[in-house]
């Protein structure tokens, strides 16, 4: 494998507090400080002029639908979306068919990853058997099988007692719990944020309070058991404050926000278009302000996409009946740059941090850094290039994106995994 | 101004002029209903499909009657007989109906926004006959028609809607039309069924029945849905009746010439005392009759008719 010389890029590596125009060197798939004169001569040169070179992005919340729902996505196509979006490490949710609540399923997923994935794909297991919220899944065996966290995904564990035991038990294996915070008793039949818009549209509302209650519950259980609970896709302004206070007391919780929750509001649902239907639902501008403030002050640790493919025929329904979820991987970077950097004056390095070093650190993954000796997982992007996103021409099997047909700003040009180009700005290198 | 809408999806989107046009046209049709031959050839040769995917008796009957009075051919499909029970999508059902060369579709559906969805798929007119808790435009039209018939111009007039507002499409359509017509609207009922978000629609939210009813010229009652009791929206039907039921004593708080309305079906002795429902202030049966004239107007206008035609020849 030839060495690599990325020339004249703006290298942003938050782990090493680096943000300057310079070069990056790769040898044998690993980042190195410099190349020997002989290696340099033979090295493949990538011109980084005008581009940012950063660690490959890390997304700890994706749905690749394999096994069982591969008409929507599979590990191959999901990993292609990741590559095209600049992501080199992603973490899959366990809500497959069957759910990933036994080691056999985990092993199957790992075999497919080995065969098909073009980026690093990691797995999670369920907290409870088949995500039913009734009995603990074989958490120890799942840990042994290599899951990086446990979660019941959209089926938030409702029993406080069961969640408490899951915390205590998972802590024994240093396994974080990820929770989609939703009190089911308050959200029966709910399809969008409860507020002025839902009132006018006559759609059942999902109140912020249903998230706030479980966020509080999790802060309390994390404090009580010492387990690490990661709060997924925070959408409510009050939850941000609850997390802030808990963190100030040293509680071991972390939190994520999605690009769609910081970019879109419930006003988008005006035309009952299911491409704006997801769970938790889009909320209000007031919620957005607090989530962005939370990202700024570290209350919310990271950006994650909740990439959730559904086919056209599944999404093309009455709003009440359409499934929740949207694609995220191919649009995450431009949307996040637009909202956080251009609208809210975050530094680009801060956004890179939220999408690389911090999510990797959160789960203890060997990713998100350009430190010499690390795998050469690198993303090169043009922060200003304008382009029109065509979801059907994208890499997913599905096309359920609210940004389909929209002009976006900021574009991934090259993605490298272990020093190999997996995406060159046009094509994904398929296995 | 000519009528140029093909669909009737909400009252939110109708202008004052459009509401007037429908009401004027309905006035013309109402005269026809009093003749011995109650039929005009306006929609002869046209086929209207009533797609009722949620149970309905009076709305469906009124649409049926209205279409037949206009000489249209009518086919009715309900949830049981349609292929939706076999897993067919709404898109496929709708496209099948269009392929059968229907000229218009009247849809009742439990999912809010489904008429809008159909209007984007089909190139025939779509009439919303009630979509979940969203809107019930023809009900709002017949209610405001009845109010105008009884008390005249609605500008600045006090209208109270009492009952389960949260889940009511009737309330939403009435609120939208009444606001466009300049009425002063108060929605009243238990706080669980009348959330503060309704203020954003330009109405007053109240939980004080006495204050709300004082000097009101119209009170519209909505059915209290027994099934909501289990959901803990209020403690019991008995408590609801004792706090919010309209009885003789409370009716005395109203303006002396006030009218009492109800879209039906009525639960006598729950939201309204039996004698009030049958009393001289009640216009409940006028609402039903007007429902035919208003729906004739809607079917006629949305299939390309013009309001002037009726006023001249009707």
Interface residues (C-beta under 8 A of the other chain):
Chain A: X188 X194 X195 X196 X198 X199 X200 X201 X202 X203 X204 X271 X272 X313 X316 X317 X318 X319 X320 X321
Chain B: X12 X89 X90 X91 X109 X110 X111 X112 X113 X114 X116 X117 X131 X132 X133 X134 X135 X169 X172 X195 X197 X198 X200 X201 X231
